[in-house]
Amino acid sequence: MASGPPRILITGGGGQIGIELAQQFDEANTWALGRSALDVTSGAAMDRALAEIKPTVVIHAAAMTDPEACERDRGAAQRVNVVGAWNVARAVARAGAEMVYLSTSYVFAGDKLGPYREYDEPDPINAYGVSKLGGERAARQALDRLYVVRSGWVYSRWNRGFVARLLGAVDDARELRYVGDQVANPTFAGDLAAAILRLIDTQAYGVHHLVNEGASSWYGWATAVLRAAGREDVTVEEISAEDFPREARLPANSELANEMARAVGITLRPWHDALEEFVRRWVADRG
């Protein structure tokens, strides 16, 4: 990379990871563009953005991330997640820059015992995973200086994701139901963003799994959130995935191991440590 601080362009700058990423970098050298400012499905728009900003690194966080929405409209998922990644990677290659492509643990089938490693064979079972794996492959075809970062079950203060929804629901309910036979790594978006920043400095191109250490089910995650919030009075019932039908089939096991990142000195703290700190701050901010 060129000397001096990197010039960072973040696609999907209005999403939870995009916002956290923007806060990790030098404001003077960072451009976080949301969907209204940058349409990644347009190759011409990407070329114009890179010509104007002249980034040294593009972090591609823009995506269609709702598995249910992807299942309902597979064409849209392909346009945003595959064609979008292709457009970004081609523009980055022409500009001589580097790219970080944010992918997902849902590229795996979920039938493995133990965590998935970077070299395990992907085999997605839903439209979202298929489209994100397609985006990985499209980006690799266009670009050599590429980091593929897989994560999963990401939460932050910036959206109405799992943790935020649960904390908002406890005042209106005393009994909640969560699936206990699907597991993954609950990952705080701030920790993920910090790890990406460190990864860019390594120039260790390739596939990396970046998640908070350890895995949990939805049920275990919900129980940990309530415990950290001091709401043990709320009852949580453990159910099976069969009791909670969805349009998108989710893998039973989406746990990832951070093997490649660890080899270059990048680790993330245990998921329950990150969650407890997040919930304490959430509760404190809301009085």
N, C-alpha and C positions, 0 to 999 in steps of 0.2 A: 504494500500500500504506500501511497504517497506520504511524505513527512508532514507533520502537523496534525491537528485534530481532524478526524474523519468528517466528511460532509454526509449527513444521513438523510435519506428520503424514506419515510414510512408510509406505505399504502395502508388503507384501513385505519387511518389515524384517529378516527372517532370511536373505534372499538375499545374494549377493555384492555387488550394487550397493547394496542397502538398508543393509548393514553399513558399507560405505564412506561412504555419505551420512551416516549417523548420526554418524560420526567427524568429519565436516567441519563440523557445526553445533554451536551452543551446546547443551550437554547439558540445561540447565535448560529450554530451549524446544523440545525435540525429542522426538517420540514415534515410535519405530520399532516397528511392530506386525507380527508374523508371521502366518501363516495361522491358527494356533490361536487367536490373539487377535482377529483381524478377518477375517471371511469376506466378500470383496468381491462375491461372487455374491448377497449379501443386501443389498437396498436399505435395509431397516430397520436392519441392523447398521451400515451406513455412516452413516445419519442419527444413530444413537445416538452413534457415535464422534465425529462432528463437533460434536454438541451438547455432549458432555462436554469435549472437548479445545479446541474453539473455535480451530482453526488459521487462520492467514492464508494458508498455502500447503500444499497436499497434493501430495506426490510419489508418483505411482502407479507403483510398481515391481513390484507383485504380478502374476504372469503365469505361464502355462504356457509354458515356454521351450524345451523339448526338441522339436525338429522331428520326431523319430521318434515320440514319444508323441502329438504333435498329429496326425500322419498316421494313427495307429492309432485314435484316438478324437477325431474331428473335432467331435463334439457337446460333449465336455468342453472342447476348445479354444475353441469359440464361447462357452460359458458363462463361462469364466474370463476370456478375453481381450477379448470383445466386451461381453457383458452386464455383466461386472465393471467395465469402463471406463465403461459407461453409468451404472451405479449410482454410481460414484465421482464422475463429472462432475455428475450431477444433485444429489447431496448437496453438492458444492462450490458449485454455483450457488446453491442455496438458502441456503447459509451465507455467501454473499458473499465467498468466498475465491478464490484462484488455484490452478491445477492444472498440474503437470508430468506429462505422459504419456510413459513410456518405450517407444519403439517400436524397430524393427529395420531393418537394411539389407535384410532378406529380403522387404520389401514390393516390391522391384524384381525384374524377370525375369532380369536378369543378362546381357542380350545387347547392352548398350551398349559402345562403345569409349570408354574413359576413365571417370572417376568420375561417379557420379550426384550431381546437385545437388538442392536442396530442391524445386525447381519441376518436376523431371522427373516424368513420369507413372508412378505405381506400377502394377505388373502382376505380382503374386506368383504363383509357380509351385508352392508347397506349402501345406499346411493351416496351418502356423504363420504364414507370411506373410499368408495370407488373413485369419486371425483378428486379427493385429495391425493390419492395415490397417482391418479392421472396427472395431477399438477406437479407432483414430484418428478415424474418421468419426463414431462414436457420441459420442465426447467433444466433437467440434466441434459436433454438433447441440445439445448440452446447455449449452455453456459458451463464452463469448467470451474470458475471461481465461485462455487456455490456451497452454502451451508443449508442442509435440510434439517430443520429442528422439529422433532415430534414431541408433542406434549399432550395433556389430556386432563379433563375435569378441572379446567382453569376457573378461578373465581377472583373477583376484585370488588372494589367499592363502586365501580363505574357502571355497573349494569344490574339487571334483575336476574342474575344467575342463581344457582342453587343456594348458596349461603345467604345472599341477600333476601331471597324469597322466603327461606326458612325463618330468618330472624324477623321478617315482617309478618309472618303468619302466627307466631307463638302467642300473640296477644288475643287472637281470635279463635284459638283452638286449644284443646287440652289433650287431644288424641290425634296422632299423626301416623301415617303408614309409609314405610320406605323399603325398597327392595334390598334383600340381603344376599342374593346370589349373583350379583354383578360387582366386580371389583376393578379399581384403577387407582391412580395416584392423585389425590386432591392436591392441586398445585396453585399457589398464590401467584397472581400475575406479576406482582412486584419482584418476586424472586426469579421468575422466568425471565423478565426483562433484564435484570442485573446479570443473569447468566449469559444471555445473548450478547450483552455488551462485552463481557469477558471473552466469549467465544470469538468475536470479531477480531480481537487482538491476537489470537493464536494463529490465524491463517490455516487452521486445521480443517480444510474443506472436506465435505462429505456429510454423512448422516450422523446426527447426534440426538439422543434422547435427553431432554431436559425436563425433569419433574422433581417435585419434592420427594424425598426418600420415603419409602414405605407405601403400602397400599391399604385401601379400605373399601368396604361396600358402601352403597348409598345409606344403608341403615347405620353402619358404624360412623360414617361421616356426620349424619344428622345427629346422632347421639353425642358425638364430640362437640358439635356446634352448641347444642343446648347446654352441655356441661360447662363449656367455657363461658357461656352467657349467664350461668347461674340459674338455669331454668329446668332443674331436674323435676319440677312439678309437672312438666309436660310429658305425657306418655307417648312412646314411640313403639309401634307394632312392626315387627319384622315380617315382610311378605316375600313371596317369590316373584320372579319376573313374569311368570304365567298369570299372576294375580293383577298385573299392571300392564295390560296390552297397549302396544304402541304401533304406530304405522311403520316406524323404522326398527328393525331388529338390532339390538345392541349386543356387542360381544360380552360373554360371561367373564372373561379375563382380559382387561386392558392395561394390566400393570406393565410398566416399562422399567428397564434398568439403564442407568446413566453410565454405561461402560466406556464409550469412546470419549465423552466429555471428561470423565474422571481421569483418563489417561493423559490429558493435557492440563490437569490440575483444576478442573471445574466440578464442584459438587454443590448440591442444594441441601438445605437443612431438612430434618424430618418433617413430614406433612403436619403432624399434630402440633409441633412447635410453631410453625408458621400460622396455623389456624388459630391457636390460642391467642397469639399476639394480635392477629387481625380482628378477632371477635372482641377482645378487650378494648381495642381502639374504636371499634364500631359502637360499642355500648357507651364508652366515654364520650364520644362525639355527639351522641344523641341524649346525653344527660341521664 
